[in-house]
Amino acid sequence: MRAVWALRVGIVAFGVALLVPLHAAASTPHVERADLVGDINNIMASYIADAVTRADADHADALLIVMNTPGGISTSMDDIVTSLLNSKVPVVVYVYPSGARAASAGLFVAQAADILAMAPGTNIGSAHPIDASGANLTGDLGTKVLNDAVTRVRNLASMHGRNADWAEQAVRNSVNINAEDAVKLHVADLETSDPAALMNAIDGRSVPRTSGALVLHTADASIEDMPMAFWQVFLNALIDPTVAALLFLLAAYGIITELTSPGAILPGVVGGIAAILAIVSLANLPVNIAGALLMLLALILFLADLKANTHGILSFGGVLSLILGMAFLINTGPVGLGVNPIVIFGTAAITFAFFVFFVDRVIRSRRRQVLTGADALVGAVGHAREDLLPNGLVFVRGALWKAVADRGPILAGSPVQVVGRNGLQLEVVAGAAEVKENE
């Protein structure tokens, strides 16, 4: 009996020993992480929406969004803000690491979070509405966009108990502050050095929600990284105004090169692939129709210069149209995001040189005498294979021909030059320069 009793106690003790680690693991808070790094665009908005949905499905204790962005597209910003505001899981935005920023559209996203934290050496602000070229919006449109942005950012800050007055100044006057000042002015909730320290610092905090306050349980949380899928990484890199413009030009270069040099194949293949990628990129960007039409006009002018001998005048007009088209290609509304100005002028100069080269090539080919049929052999040189008295055989362009000496006898082995052709018989003369024929 004692042995049986001891066995039972041992089994119970073993079971308890197994359950203790499991219970400890089950009680460890689980936080999922998404990185909002780079420009805010459609792909980034989709990625953040997926992260919110996944965190809810996994019953995560919080969703951590690590941010470092210069801003981006206003419509994508709105999508991200909507996703965060409707998240069932508490959302923590962390501007990290040192040197990171939450600028322009990033300010709106940051203010939509339940908790906003910043690492030392980071900054936030600079959210004044600008157009795609970087200039301030003016007139009634500028006033409308500005007032809308101010109201939106004030609402987001007020909902989370932050400094709405400062947020308004960030939009109206593009003010910008560092992490320390952001905490002092209640623009951000806290400053901390790394994600692990952040999770411990916010544990037990209550965050206001329209459906009722939520209490955070994040002490010693395990943070699970949820990176972008490969296809999202690729598309995110592709969806950039500068990349879209360069792909558009590469497609034009390749296709036009193929048209001017039929059979080259490679330029046509590269141009076709670039055209497809450009369409994908532009389809995910708010394209300004006027900018797109100006770029198409530029290509039409370049092509016209290949057909008409205008000595580059049409190509010069094409360059002006290209510069304006690239400058206004992307319409990003209040947050502003356009093609890099250095890229605009650099590609304009390269494109001008590219098309002038082809114009010169076409003009030269038009001036060159076209030799076909019988005329193609005129001027060719060779050797006499036998004495031409006046008839005999000559070796010209890798073949034996019947020939007649046009200006007197020619001895075998002497160089000859074709001056005419009568059917299958060549008319040749002696005394041509030394010939290097492979006989």
Buried (B, 14 or more C-beta within 10 A) or exposed (E): EEEEEEEEEEEEEEEEEEEEEEEEEEEEBBBBBBBBEBBBBBBBBBBBBBBBBBBBEBEBBBBBBBBBBBBBBBBBBBBBBBBBBEBBBBBBBBBBBEEBBBBBBBBBBBBBBBBBBBBEBBBBBBBBBBBBBEEEBEEEEBEEBBEBBBEBBBBBBEBBEBBBEBBBBBBBEBBBBBBBBBBEBBBBBBBBEEBEEBBEBBBEBEBEBEEEEBEBBBBEBEBBEBEBEEEBEBBBEBBBBBBBBBBBBBBBBBBBBBBBEEEEEEBBEBBBBBBEBBBBBBEBBBBBEEBBEBBBBBBEBBBBBBEEEBEBEBBBBBBBBBBBBBBBBBBBBBBBBBBBBEBBBEBBEEBBEBBBEBBEEBEEEEEEEEEEEEEEBBEBBBBBBBBBEBEBBBBBEEEEBEBBBBEEEBEEEBBBBBBBBEEEEBBBBBEBEEBEEEE
